[in-house]
Amino acid sequence: MSDRVFIRGLRVDTVIGVYGWERTVRQTLVLDLELAADIAGPAATDDVAGALDYDAVCQRLRRYGAENQWQLVETFAEGVATLLREEFAVPWLRLRLAKPGAVAEVEDVGVLIERGARP
Ligand SMILES: Nc1nc2c(c(=O)[nH]1)N=C([C@H](O)[C@@H](O)CO)CN2
């Protein structure tokens, strides 16, 4: 099954960073997600109840960012992957996590991870 739900450019505000000043401010991370998910099933019923609800995913990840804090983008990325697999039963995902403006003269930096087994 190569079907995917994708989310591009999800902005999550959180406390993240290794420097002292970063512990006192909120910064915006930008997430691009590819989530393995069945498309034909929910298409047959035309019912969001059987779909991987991308709106629910976005709301949950914004709340995850608001309620927690991290030092490394790596830690945040692993937490997002675990949450999606445990709470939304996503069997495989690819996450690109960008921290725009974190480094001078650089557009963005971050991590790209894949977790789970491709169905
Ligand atoms: N591999 C990483 N390197 C760095 C991180 C990080 O999260 N992962 N973070 C920082 C600082 O917080 C930086 O984002 C502030 O400009 C430095 N290196």
The ligand as a Gaussian input file, in Angstrom:
#p B3LYP/6-31G(d) Opt

LIG

0 1
 N       21.863000      18.699000      15.407000
 C       21.469000      19.837000      16.066000
 N       22.301000      20.860000      16.155000
 C       21.908000      21.979000      16.799000
 C       20.636000      22.072000      17.375000
 C       19.766000      20.953000      17.269000
 O       18.614000      20.938000      17.739000
 N       20.224000      19.847000      16.604000
 N       20.239000      23.234000      17.964000
 C       21.036000      24.284000      18.038000
 C       20.539000      25.551000      18.587000
 O       19.418000      25.388000      19.413000
 C       20.228000      26.433000      17.377000
 O       19.047000      25.974000      16.736000
 C       20.068000      27.862000      17.739000
 O       20.458000      28.653000      16.679000
 C       22.401000      24.276000      17.527000
 N       22.756000      23.043000      16.889000

